[in-house]
Amino acid sequence: MNDLSPVTDVLADADRRHLIHPLHHSKDHANAKIFVRAEGAMLHTADGKEYIDGLSALWNVNAGHGRKELAQAAAAQMEKLAYASAYAGFSNEPAIRLAERIVGLSYSNMAAAYFTTGGAESNESAFKFARYYWKRMGKPEKVKIISRRYGYHGVTMAAMAATSLPGYQKMFGPLTPEFHQIAPPYPYRWPGNGDAGIGAAEDLENAIKTYGADTIAAIICEPVMGAGGVIVPPPSYFPALRKICDTHGILLIADEVITGFGRTGKWFALGHWGIEPDLMSFAKGITSGYLPLGGVMVSKKIHQAIEDAPMDEKFMHAATYSGHPVCCAVGLANIDIIEREGLVERAQEQGDRFRKGLETLGSLPCVGEVRGIGMLAAIELVEDKGTKKPAIGLGGKVVAEAGKLGLIMRQRGGGDGPPASGDSLCLAPPLMTPEATLDRIVQIVGESIVAAST
């Protein structure tokens, strides 16, 4: 029996008839939750139910829901200057100040930022920055982009080609050419007894032997592979990868769309391994999802190539909403909150505590691994712990059971190998989530795994 209120029932019907959703299938949308308000780490639906937001909506509401300061920052900027072009020859104060602010918070080799409206657009832009740079350096044949299996970089055309989760590609091919995948640093599924970090980094060497360094523009990497199952690399991986990139003249693009702005316990995640990228894409946490904003930070050498370009080689990349003053004003206010409340440090401290709680579920027969960093975590499900045989389909059942108990999370489906993996339950609560709520998440996940597997 439908328990929706009459008004909600009307909305649900209109939704089904007129709105196409991301990853759309009518079966998946048959009993959609219609959100009407939120505060902190809690979401409320039109039928009066309350849910813990176990994924920060889509990995992006870092500062939590209901921040009035962010609404006020948007309103104040809209009253003052709602929109103006940021094309060359024009600018606005919020964009200038935000670029300066985030460059100062990022890696020491960074110089400037180009703003977009989201993660996929940021990665599309990063690919163009990489190709532009090599053309400016007199190496126009360096066009190939390397990514890793299980990587997710968005689903616009070039970003989809870099994404290595086949379900996103099946109905939209052929893929954009000159994109190639190599092995991910996936310790739990690494074949043999070798170091997954060194082995995965060496797979870039294999790609270089296959394609030639003189054809490869860049490799794009999430510091922690998010949608692929919160795969945290071994400490050996990124230092080895950076060395290979430097040796062969390949740019390193850090896709920090999920990992940026405190999510992993540092402002930006490659700091955990003491290396710096040449380009860094960002989005999500820069406004805590309150308005669409993303971008690309570029290193000093890439910025210099843009600044020194002759007129006939100028950087002809553009978007109407680049440097949108309202979005940038909200980004500034959001960074103020993160700094004032120490949310970066809190993500590290409470993330460690949260993960220890999740590790207590390791005794359950179908829990193969609990992994994570900062306020990012995943539980990989298996049929057999000894063989690590993937548990395919169990994750969706666990997510459904958790929904009944008031928790929203996501699962990353396995089976799109190699290496074959089980379903992974992905968790990324807002950075300000109270301890009691984190503990409740652990409890619900445990109860849901038991319910789904019996």
TAPE-V595362 format. One record per pair of residues at least 12 apart in sequence whose ideal C-beta (glycine too) atoms are under 10 Angstrom apart, sorted by the first residue. I is the first residue (numbers start at 1). J is the second residue. Records with the same first field share a line. If there is no record, write none. Layout:
I = J ; J
This chain:
2 = 31 ; 47
3 = 47 ; 48 ; 49
4 = 31 ; 34 ; 45 ; 46 ; 47 ; 48
5 = 46 ; 47 ; 48
7 = 34 ; 46 ; 47
8 = 34 ; 36 ; 45 ; 46 ; 47 ; 48
9 = 46 ; 47
11 = 32 ; 34 ; 36 ; 46
12 = 29 ; 30 ; 31 ; 32 ; 33 ; 34 ; 46 ; 47
15 = 29 ; 32 ; 34
16 = 29 ; 30 ; 32
19 = 32
22 = 58 ; 155
23 = 155 ; 167 ; 168
28 = 396
31 = 400 ; 403
32 = 45
33 = 45 ; 46 ; 47 ; 49 ; 51 ; 403 ; 408
34 = 46 ; 47
35 = 51 ; 53 ; 57 ; 65 ; 408
36 = 48
37 = 65 ; 66
38 = 50 ; 51 ; 53 ; 57 ; 61 ; 64 ; 65 ; 66 ; 430
39 = 64 ; 65 ; 66 ; 67
40 = 52 ; 53 ; 61 ; 63 ; 64 ; 65 ; 66 ; 67 ; 430 ; 432 ; 433 ; 434 ; 437
41 = 53 ; 54 ; 56 ; 61 ; 64 ; 65 ; 429 ; 430 ; 431 ; 432 ; 433 ; 434 ; 437 ; 438 ; 440 ; 441
42 = 64 ; 65 ; 66 ; 406 ; 430 ; 433 ; 437
43 = 57 ; 61 ; 65 ; 406 ; 408
44 = 65
49 = 403 ; 406
50 = 406
51 = 402 ; 403 ; 405 ; 406 ; 407 ; 408 ; 409
52 = 402 ; 405 ; 406 ; 407 ; 408 ; 409 ; 429 ; 430 ; 433 ; 437 ; 438 ; 440 ; 441 ; 444
53 = 65 ; 407 ; 408 ; 409 ; 428 ; 429 ; 430 ; 433 ; 437 ; 441
54 = 377 ; 399 ; 402 ; 406 ; 407 ; 408 ; 409 ; 410 ; 425 ; 426 ; 427 ; 428 ; 429 ; 430 ; 433 ; 437 ; 438 ; 440 ; 441 ; 444 ; 445
55 = 407 ; 408 ; 409 ; 410 ; 426 ; 427 ; 428 ; 429 ; 430
56 = 258 ; 263 ; 284 ; 285 ; 288 ; 289 ; 375 ; 376 ; 427 ; 428 ; 429 ; 430 ; 431 ; 433
57 = 284 ; 288 ; 289 ; 408 ; 428 ; 430
58 = 119 ; 226 ; 227 ; 258 ; 284 ; 289 ; 410 ; 428
59 = 119 ; 226 ; 227 ; 230 ; 257 ; 258 ; 259 ; 263 ; 283 ; 284 ; 285 ; 289 ; 375 ; 376 ; 410 ; 426 ; 428
60 = 118 ; 119 ; 257 ; 258 ; 261 ; 263 ; 283 ; 284 ; 285 ; 286 ; 287 ; 288 ; 289 ; 290 ; 292 ; 428 ; 430
61 = 284 ; 285 ; 287 ; 288 ; 289 ; 290 ; 428 ; 429 ; 430 ; 431 ; 432
62 = 260 ; 261 ; 262 ; 263 ; 284 ; 285 ; 286 ; 287 ; 288 ; 289 ; 334 ; 337 ; 338 ; 343 ; 344 ; 347 ; 375 ; 428 ; 429 ; 430 ; 431 ; 432
63 = 261 ; 262 ; 285 ; 287 ; 288 ; 289 ; 290 ; 333 ; 334 ; 335 ; 336 ; 337 ; 338 ; 341 ; 343 ; 430 ; 431 ; 432
64 = 288 ; 337 ; 341 ; 343 ; 429 ; 430 ; 431 ; 432 ; 433 ; 434
65 = 288 ; 289 ; 290 ; 430 ; 432
67 = 288 ; 290 ; 330 ; 333 ; 334 ; 337 ; 432
69 = 290 ; 330 ; 333 ; 334 ; 336 ; 337 ; 340
70 = 287 ; 288 ; 289 ; 290 ; 291 ; 329 ; 330 ; 331 ; 333 ; 334 ; 336 ; 337
71 = 290 ; 330 ; 333
72 = 329 ; 330 ; 333
73 = 94 ; 287 ; 290 ; 291 ; 326 ; 328 ; 329 ; 330 ; 331 ; 332 ; 333 ; 334 ; 336
74 = 287 ; 290 ; 291 ; 326 ; 327 ; 329 ; 330 ; 333
75 = 326 ; 329
76 = 326 ; 329 ; 333
77 = 92 ; 93 ; 94 ; 324 ; 325 ; 326 ; 327 ; 328 ; 329 ; 330 ; 332 ; 333
78 = 325 ; 326 ; 329
80 = 92 ; 93 ; 94 ; 325 ; 326 ; 329
81 = 93 ; 94 ; 325 ; 326 ; 329
82 = 324 ; 325 ; 326
83 = 320 ; 321 ; 324 ; 325 ; 326 ; 327
84 = 323 ; 324 ; 325
85 = 318 ; 320 ; 321 ; 322 ; 323
86 = 114 ; 115 ; 318 ; 319 ; 320 ; 321 ; 322 ; 323 ; 324 ; 325 ; 328
87 = 318 ; 319 ; 320 ; 322 ; 323
88 = 314 ; 315 ; 318
90 = 323
91 = 323 ; 325
92 = 323 ; 324 ; 325 ; 326 ; 328 ; 329
93 = 325 ; 328 ; 329 ; 332
94 = 323 ; 324 ; 325 ; 326 ; 327 ; 328 ; 329 ; 330 ; 331 ; 332 ; 333
95 = 113 ; 115 ; 295 ; 322 ; 323 ; 324 ; 325 ; 327 ; 328 ; 329 ; 331 ; 332
96 = 323 ; 325 ; 328
97 = 328 ; 329 ; 331 ; 332
98 = 113 ; 115 ; 286 ; 287 ; 293 ; 295 ; 323 ; 325 ; 327 ; 328 ; 329 ; 330 ; 331 ; 332 ; 334 ; 335
99 = 111 ; 112 ; 113 ; 114 ; 115 ; 295 ; 297 ; 323 ; 328 ; 331
100 = 112 ; 113
101 = 113 ; 328 ; 331 ; 332 ; 335 ; 336 ; 339
102 = 115 ; 260 ; 261 ; 267 ; 268 ; 280 ; 282 ; 286 ; 295 ; 297 ; 331 ; 332 ; 335
103 = 297 ; 298 ; 303
104 = 267
105 = 260 ; 261 ; 262 ; 267 ; 268 ; 297 ; 335 ; 338 ; 339 ; 344
106 = 254 ; 256 ; 260 ; 267 ; 268 ; 270 ; 271 ; 276 ; 277 ; 280 ; 282 ; 297
107 = 254 ; 267 ; 268 ; 270 ; 271 ; 275 ; 276 ; 277 ; 278 ; 280 ; 297 ; 299
108 = 276 ; 299 ; 300
109 = 276 ; 277 ; 278 ; 297 ; 298 ; 299 ; 300 ; 301 ; 302
110 = 268 ; 276 ; 277 ; 278 ; 279 ; 280 ; 297 ; 298 ; 299 ; 300 ; 302 ; 303
111 = 297 ; 298 ; 299 ; 300 ; 301 ; 302 ; 303 ; 304 ; 306 ; 307
112 = 296 ; 297 ; 298 ; 299 ; 300 ; 302 ; 303 ; 304 ; 306 ; 307
113 = 280 ; 282 ; 286 ; 295 ; 296 ; 297 ; 298 ; 303 ; 323
114 = 126 ; 128 ; 129 ; 279 ; 281 ; 294 ; 295 ; 296 ; 297 ; 298 ; 303 ; 306 ; 315 ; 317 ; 318 ; 319 ; 322 ; 323
115 = 282 ; 283 ; 286 ; 293 ; 294 ; 295 ; 296 ; 319 ; 321 ; 322 ; 323 ; 324 ; 327 ; 328 ; 331
116 = 281 ; 282 ; 283 ; 292 ; 293 ; 294 ; 295 ; 296 ; 319 ; 321 ; 322 ; 323 ; 324
117 = 283 ; 291 ; 292 ; 293 ; 294 ; 295 ; 319 ; 320 ; 321 ; 322 ; 324 ; 327
118 = 154 ; 156 ; 257 ; 283 ; 284 ; 292 ; 293 ; 294 ; 295 ; 321
119 = 152 ; 153 ; 154 ; 156 ; 159 ; 255 ; 256 ; 257 ; 258 ; 260 ; 281 ; 282 ; 283 ; 284 ; 292 ; 294 ; 295
120 = 152 ; 153 ; 154 ; 155 ; 156 ; 157 ; 158 ; 159 ; 160 ; 162 ; 163 ; 257 ; 281 ; 283 ; 294
121 = 154 ; 156 ; 159 ; 281 ; 283 ; 292 ; 294 ; 295 ; 296 ; 319 ; 321 ; 322
122 = 153 ; 154 ; 159 ; 253 ; 255 ; 256 ; 257 ; 279 ; 280 ; 281 ; 282 ; 283 ; 284 ; 293 ; 294 ; 295 ; 296 ; 297
123 = 145 ; 147 ; 152 ; 153 ; 154 ; 156 ; 158 ; 159 ; 160 ; 162 ; 163 ; 220 ; 253 ; 255 ; 257 ; 279 ; 281 ; 283 ; 294 ; 296
124 = 153 ; 154 ; 156 ; 157 ; 158 ; 159 ; 160 ; 162 ; 281 ; 296 ; 317 ; 319
125 = 158 ; 159 ; 279 ; 281 ; 294 ; 295 ; 296 ; 298 ; 317 ; 318 ; 319 ; 322
126 = 145 ; 153 ; 158 ; 159 ; 162 ; 218 ; 220 ; 251 ; 253 ; 254 ; 255 ; 277 ; 278 ; 279 ; 280 ; 281 ; 295 ; 296 ; 297 ; 298
127 = 143 ; 145 ; 153 ; 158 ; 159 ; 161 ; 162 ; 176 ; 178 ; 179 ; 217 ; 218 ; 220 ; 253 ; 279 ; 281 ; 296
128 = 158 ; 296 ; 315 ; 316 ; 317
129 = 217 ; 218 ; 251 ; 253 ; 278 ; 279 ; 281 ; 296 ; 297 ; 298 ; 299 ; 302 ; 303 ; 305 ; 306 ; 315 ; 317
130 = 142 ; 143 ; 144 ; 145 ; 216 ; 217 ; 218 ; 219 ; 220 ; 250 ; 251 ; 252 ; 253 ; 278 ; 279 ; 298 ; 302
131 = 143 ; 144 ; 145 ; 178 ; 217 ; 218 ; 251
132 = 217 ; 302 ; 305 ; 306 ; 309 ; 313 ; 314 ; 315 ; 316 ; 317
133 = 217 ; 218 ; 251 ; 278 ; 279 ; 298 ; 299 ; 301 ; 302 ; 303 ; 304 ; 305 ; 306 ; 315
134 = 214 ; 216 ; 217 ; 218 ; 249 ; 250 ; 251 ; 305
135 = 217 ; 305 ; 309 ; 313
136 = 302 ; 304 ; 305 ; 306 ; 308 ; 309 ; 310 ; 313 ; 315
137 = 249 ; 301 ; 305
139 = 214 ; 215 ; 217 ; 249
141 = 212 ; 214 ; 215 ; 216 ; 217
142 = 212 ; 213 ; 214 ; 215 ; 216 ; 217 ; 218 ; 249 ; 250 ; 251
143 = 177 ; 178 ; 215 ; 216 ; 217 ; 218
144 = 177 ; 178 ; 179 ; 180 ; 207 ; 211 ; 212 ; 213 ; 214 ; 215 ; 216 ; 217 ; 218 ; 219 ; 250
145 = 158 ; 161 ; 162 ; 176 ; 178 ; 179 ; 180 ; 181 ; 216 ; 217 ; 218 ; 219 ; 220 ; 251 ; 253
146 = 162 ; 178 ; 179 ; 180 ; 181 ; 182 ; 203 ; 204 ; 207 ; 208 ; 211 ; 216 ; 217 ; 218 ; 219 ; 220 ; 221 ; 245 ; 250 ; 253
147 = 159 ; 161 ; 162 ; 163 ; 164 ; 179 ; 180 ; 181 ; 182 ; 184 ; 218 ; 219 ; 220 ; 221 ; 222 ; 253 ; 255
148 = 162 ; 164 ; 181 ; 182 ; 183 ; 184 ; 185 ; 186 ; 200 ; 203 ; 204 ; 219 ; 220 ; 221 ; 222 ; 225 ; 228 ; 231 ; 233
149 = 164 ; 165 ; 166 ; 181 ; 182 ; 183 ; 184 ; 186 ; 200 ; 203 ; 225 ; 228 ; 416 ; 417 ; 418 ; 419
150 = 163 ; 164 ; 165 ; 181 ; 183 ; 184 ; 185 ; 186 ; 189 ; 222 ; 225 ; 226 ; 227 ; 228 ; 229 ; 231 ; 412 ; 416 ; 417 ; 419 ; 421 ; 424
151 = 163 ; 164 ; 165 ; 181 ; 182 ; 184 ; 220 ; 221 ; 222 ; 225 ; 226 ; 227 ; 228 ; 231 ; 255
152 = 164 ; 165 ; 168 ; 222 ; 225 ; 226 ; 227 ; 228 ; 229 ; 255 ; 257 ; 258 ; 412
153 = 165 ; 179 ; 220 ; 221 ; 222 ; 227 ; 253 ; 255 ; 257 ; 281
154 = 168 ; 227 ; 255 ; 257 ; 281 ; 283 ; 294
155 = 168 ; 169 ; 172
156 = 176
157 = 172 ; 175 ; 176
158 = 175 ; 176 ; 177 ; 178 ; 179
159 = 176 ; 179 ; 220 ; 255 ; 281
160 = 172 ; 173 ; 175 ; 176 ; 179
161 = 173 ; 174 ; 175 ; 176 ; 177 ; 178 ; 179 ; 180 ; 181
162 = 175 ; 176 ; 179 ; 180 ; 181 ; 219 ; 220 ; 253 ; 255
163 = 175 ; 179 ; 181 ; 220 ; 227 ; 228
164 = 179 ; 180 ; 181 ; 182 ; 184 ; 225 ; 228 ; 416
165 = 227 ; 228 ; 229 ; 412 ; 413 ; 416
166 = 415 ; 416 ; 417
167 = 413 ; 415 ; 416
168 = 227 ; 416
178 = 211 ; 215 ; 216 ; 217
179 = 220
180 = 207 ; 210 ; 211 ; 216 ; 219
181 = 203 ; 207
182 = 200 ; 201 ; 202 ; 203 ; 204 ; 205 ; 206 ; 207 ; 208 ; 210 ; 219
183 = 196 ; 199 ; 200 ; 201 ; 202 ; 203 ; 204 ; 206 ; 207 ; 418 ; 419
184 = 196 ; 200 ; 203 ; 221 ; 222 ; 225 ; 228 ; 229 ; 231 ; 233 ; 237 ; 419
185 = 197 ; 198 ; 199 ; 200 ; 201 ; 203 ; 221 ; 225 ; 231 ; 232 ; 233 ; 234 ; 236 ; 237 ; 238 ; 240 ; 241
186 = 199 ; 200 ; 225 ; 228 ; 229 ; 231 ; 232 ; 233 ; 234 ; 419 ; 421
187 = 199 ; 200 ; 231 ; 232 ; 233 ; 234 ; 237 ; 369 ; 371
188 = 229 ; 231 ; 232 ; 368 ; 369 ; 371 ; 380 ; 382 ; 388 ; 419 ; 421 ; 422 ; 424
189 = 229 ; 231 ; 368 ; 369 ; 380 ; 388 ; 390 ; 414 ; 417 ; 418 ; 419 ; 420 ; 421 ; 422
190 = 234 ; 419
191 = 418 ; 419
195 = 234 ; 235 ; 236 ; 237 ; 240
196 = 231 ; 233 ; 234 ; 236 ; 237
197 = 233 ; 234 ; 235 ; 236 ; 237 ; 238 ; 239 ; 240 ; 241 ; 273
198 = 234 ; 236 ; 237 ; 239 ; 240 ; 241
199 = 234 ; 236 ; 237 ; 240
200 = 221 ; 233 ; 234 ; 236 ; 237 ; 240 ; 241
201 = 233 ; 234 ; 236 ; 237 ; 238 ; 239 ; 240 ; 241 ; 242 ; 243 ; 244 ; 245
202 = 240 ; 241 ; 244
203 = 241 ; 244
204 = 216 ; 219 ; 221 ; 240 ; 241 ; 244 ; 245 ; 248 ; 250
205 = 240 ; 244 ; 247 ; 248
207 = 219 ; 244 ; 250
208 = 244 ; 245 ; 247 ; 248 ; 250
212 = 248
213 = 244 ; 245 ; 247 ; 248 ; 249 ; 250
214 = 248 ; 249
216 = 245 ; 248 ; 249 ; 250 ; 251
217 = 249 ; 250 ; 251 ; 253
218 = 245 ; 250 ; 251 ; 252 ; 253 ; 277 ; 278 ; 279
219 = 241 ; 244 ; 245 ; 250 ; 251 ; 252 ; 253 ; 277 ; 278
220 = 251 ; 252 ; 253 ; 254 ; 255 ; 277 ; 279 ; 281
221 = 233 ; 237 ; 238 ; 241 ; 252 ; 253 ; 254 ; 255 ; 256 ; 270 ; 277
222 = 253 ; 254 ; 255 ; 256 ; 257 ; 258 ; 259 ; 269 ; 281
223 = 237 ; 238 ; 254 ; 255 ; 256 ; 258 ; 259 ; 260 ; 263 ; 264 ; 266 ; 268 ; 269 ; 270 ; 271 ; 272 ; 273 ; 275 ; 277 ; 280 ; 373
224 = 256 ; 258 ; 259 ; 263 ; 264 ; 269 ; 272 ; 371 ; 372 ; 373 ; 374 ; 376 ; 378
225 = 255 ; 258 ; 259 ; 378 ; 412
226 = 255 ; 257 ; 258 ; 259 ; 263 ; 284 ; 376 ; 378 ; 412 ; 426 ; 428
227 = 257 ; 258 ; 410 ; 412 ; 424 ; 426
228 = 378 ; 412 ; 416 ; 421 ; 424 ; 426
229 = 369 ; 371 ; 378 ; 379 ; 380 ; 395 ; 411 ; 412 ; 413 ; 414 ; 421 ; 422 ; 423 ; 424 ; 425 ; 426
230 = 258 ; 370 ; 371 ; 372 ; 373 ; 376 ; 377 ; 378 ; 379 ; 380 ; 412 ; 424 ; 425 ; 426 ; 427 ; 428
231 = 371 ; 372 ; 378 ; 380 ; 412 ; 421 ; 424
232 = 264 ; 269 ; 272 ; 371 ; 372 ; 373 ; 374 ; 376 ; 377 ; 378
233 = 272 ; 273 ; 373
234 = 273
235 = 272 ; 273 ; 274
236 = 273
237 = 273 ; 275
238 = 252 ; 254 ; 269 ; 270 ; 272 ; 273 ; 274 ; 275 ; 277
239 = 273 ; 274 ; 275
240 = 273 ; 275
241 = 273 ; 275
242 = 270 ; 273 ; 274 ; 275 ; 276 ; 277 ; 278
243 = 275
245 = 275 ; 277 ; 278
246 = 278
250 = 278
251 = 277 ; 278 ; 279 ; 299 ; 301 ; 302
252 = 270 ; 275 ; 276 ; 277 ; 278 ; 279 ; 280 ; 299
253 = 277 ; 278 ; 279 ; 280 ; 281 ; 296
254 = 268 ; 269 ; 270 ; 275 ; 276 ; 277 ; 278 ; 279 ; 280 ; 281 ; 282 ; 297
255 = 277 ; 279 ; 280 ; 281 ; 282 ; 283
256 = 268 ; 269 ; 270 ; 277 ; 280 ; 281 ; 282 ; 283 ; 284 ; 285 ; 286 ; 297
257 = 280 ; 281 ; 282 ; 283 ; 284 ; 285 ; 286 ; 294
258 = 282 ; 283 ; 284 ; 285 ; 376 ; 428
259 = 272 ; 280 ; 282 ; 284 ; 285 ; 373 ; 374 ; 376
260 = 280 ; 281 ; 282 ; 283 ; 284 ; 285 ; 286 ; 294 ; 297
261 = 282 ; 283 ; 284 ; 285 ; 286 ; 287 ; 288 ; 331 ; 334 ; 335 ; 338 ; 343 ; 344 ; 347 ; 431
262 = 285 ; 288 ; 335 ; 338 ; 339 ; 342 ; 343 ; 344 ; 345 ; 346 ; 347 ; 348 ; 374 ; 375 ; 431
263 = 284 ; 285 ; 343 ; 344 ; 347 ; 351 ; 373 ; 374 ; 375 ; 376 ; 428 ; 431
264 = 344 ; 347 ; 348 ; 351 ; 372 ; 373 ; 374 ; 375 ; 376
265 = 343 ; 344 ; 345 ; 346 ; 347 ; 348 ; 349 ; 350 ; 351 ; 352 ; 373 ; 374 ; 375 ; 376 ; 431
266 = 344 ; 345 ; 347 ; 348 ; 373 ; 374
267 = 285 ; 335 ; 338 ; 339 ; 344
268 = 280 ; 282 ; 297 ; 344
269 = 373 ; 374 ; 376
272 = 348 ; 373 ; 374
276 = 299
277 = 297 ; 298 ; 299
278 = 297 ; 298 ; 299 ; 300 ; 301 ; 302
279 = 296 ; 297 ; 298 ; 299 ; 302
280 = 295 ; 296 ; 297 ; 298 ; 299
281 = 294 ; 295 ; 296 ; 297
282 = 294 ; 295 ; 296 ; 297
283 = 295 ; 296
284 = 428
285 = 331 ; 334 ; 335 ; 338 ; 343 ; 431
286 = 327 ; 328 ; 330 ; 331 ; 332 ; 334 ; 335 ; 338
287 = 326 ; 327 ; 328 ; 329 ; 330 ; 331 ; 332 ; 333 ; 334 ; 335
288 = 330 ; 331 ; 333 ; 334 ; 335 ; 337 ; 338 ; 343 ; 430 ; 431 ; 432
289 = 330 ; 334 ; 430
290 = 327 ; 330 ; 331 ; 333 ; 334
291 = 324 ; 326 ; 327 ; 328 ; 329 ; 330 ; 331 ; 334
292 = 321 ; 324 ; 327
293 = 321 ; 323 ; 324 ; 326 ; 327 ; 328 ; 330 ; 331 ; 334
294 = 322 ; 327
295 = 322 ; 323 ; 328 ; 331
296 = 317
337 = 431 ; 432
338 = 431 ; 432
341 = 431 ; 432
342 = 431 ; 432
343 = 375 ; 430 ; 431 ; 432
344 = 374 ; 431
345 = 431
346 = 374 ; 375 ; 431 ; 432 ; 433
347 = 373 ; 374 ; 375 ; 376 ; 428 ; 429 ; 430 ; 431 ; 432 ; 433
348 = 373 ; 374 ; 375 ; 431
349 = 374 ; 375
350 = 374 ; 375 ; 429 ; 431 ; 432 ; 433 ; 434 ; 435 ; 438
351 = 372 ; 373 ; 374 ; 375 ; 376 ; 377 ; 428 ; 429 ; 431 ; 438
352 = 372 ; 373 ; 374 ; 375
353 = 435 ; 438 ; 439
354 = 372 ; 374 ; 375 ; 376 ; 377 ; 427 ; 429 ; 433 ; 435 ; 437 ; 438 ; 439 ; 441 ; 442
355 = 370 ; 371 ; 372 ; 373 ; 374 ; 375 ; 376 ; 377 ; 378 ; 427 ; 438 ; 442
356 = 370 ; 442
357 = 370 ; 377 ; 435 ; 438 ; 439 ; 441 ; 442 ; 443 ; 445 ; 446
358 = 370 ; 371 ; 372 ; 377 ; 378 ; 379 ; 425 ; 427 ; 438 ; 441 ; 442 ; 445 ; 446
359 = 371 ; 372 ; 377 ; 379 ; 442
360 = 442 ; 446
361 = 379 ; 425 ; 442 ; 443 ; 445 ; 446 ; 449 ; 450
362 = 379 ; 385
363 = 446
364 = 379 ; 381 ; 385 ; 445 ; 446 ; 449 ; 450 ; 453
365 = 382 ; 383 ; 384 ; 385 ; 449 ; 450 ; 453
366 = 379 ; 380 ; 381 ; 382 ; 383 ; 384 ; 385 ; 391 ; 394 ; 398 ; 422 ; 423 ; 449 ; 450 ; 452 ; 453
367 = 379 ; 380 ; 381 ; 382 ; 385 ; 391 ; 422 ; 425 ; 445 ; 446 ; 449 ; 453
368 = 380 ; 381 ; 382 ; 383 ; 384 ; 385 ; 386 ; 387 ; 388 ; 389 ; 390 ; 391 ; 421 ; 422 ; 424
369 = 381 ; 382 ; 385 ; 388 ; 421 ; 422 ; 424
370 = 425
371 = 424
372 = 426 ; 427 ; 428
374 = 428 ; 431
375 = 427 ; 428 ; 429 ; 430 ; 431 ; 432 ; 433 ; 438
376 = 426 ; 427 ; 428 ; 429
377 = 409 ; 424 ; 425 ; 426 ; 427 ; 428 ; 429 ; 441 ; 442 ; 445
378 = 409 ; 410 ; 411 ; 412 ; 423 ; 424 ; 425 ; 426 ; 427 ; 428
379 = 395 ; 398 ; 409 ; 411 ; 422 ; 423 ; 424 ; 425 ; 426 ; 427 ; 445 ; 446 ; 449
380 = 395 ; 412 ; 414 ; 421 ; 422 ; 423 ; 424 ; 425
381 = 393 ; 394 ; 395 ; 397 ; 398 ; 411 ; 414 ; 421 ; 422 ; 423 ; 424 ; 425 ; 449 ; 452 ; 453
382 = 394 ; 414 ; 421 ; 422 ; 423
383 = 422 ; 453
388 = 419 ; 420 ; 421 ; 422
389 = 420 ; 422
390 = 413 ; 414 ; 415 ; 417 ; 419 ; 420 ; 421 ; 422 ; 423 ; 424
391 = 414 ; 421 ; 422 ; 423 ; 424 ; 452 ; 453
392 = 413 ; 414 ; 415 ; 420 ; 421 ; 422 ; 423
393 = 411 ; 413 ; 414 ; 415 ; 422 ; 423 ; 452
394 = 411 ; 414 ; 422 ; 423 ; 425 ; 449 ; 452 ; 453
395 = 409 ; 410 ; 411 ; 412 ; 413 ; 414 ; 422 ; 423 ; 424 ; 425 ; 426 ; 449 ; 452
396 = 410 ; 411 ; 413 ; 423 ; 452
397 = 411 ; 423 ; 448 ; 449 ; 451 ; 452 ; 453
398 = 411 ; 423 ; 425 ; 445 ; 447 ; 448 ; 449 ; 450 ; 451 ; 452 ; 453
399 = 411 ; 423 ; 425 ; 426 ; 445 ; 448 ; 452
400 = 448 ; 451 ; 452
401 = 444 ; 445 ; 447 ; 448 ; 449 ; 450 ; 451 ; 452 ; 453
402 = 425 ; 441 ; 444 ; 445 ; 447 ; 448 ; 449 ; 451 ; 452
403 = 444 ; 448
404 = 444 ; 447 ; 448 ; 451
405 = 440 ; 443 ; 444 ; 445 ; 447 ; 448 ; 451
406 = 440 ; 441 ; 444
407 = 427 ; 429 ; 437 ; 440 ; 441 ; 443 ; 444 ; 445 ; 447 ; 448
409 = 425 ; 426 ; 427 ; 428 ; 429 ; 441 ; 444 ; 445 ; 448
410 = 424 ; 425 ; 426 ; 427 ; 428
411 = 423 ; 424 ; 425 ; 426
412 = 424 ; 425 ; 426
425 = 445 ; 448 ; 449
427 = 441 ; 442 ; 445
429 = 441
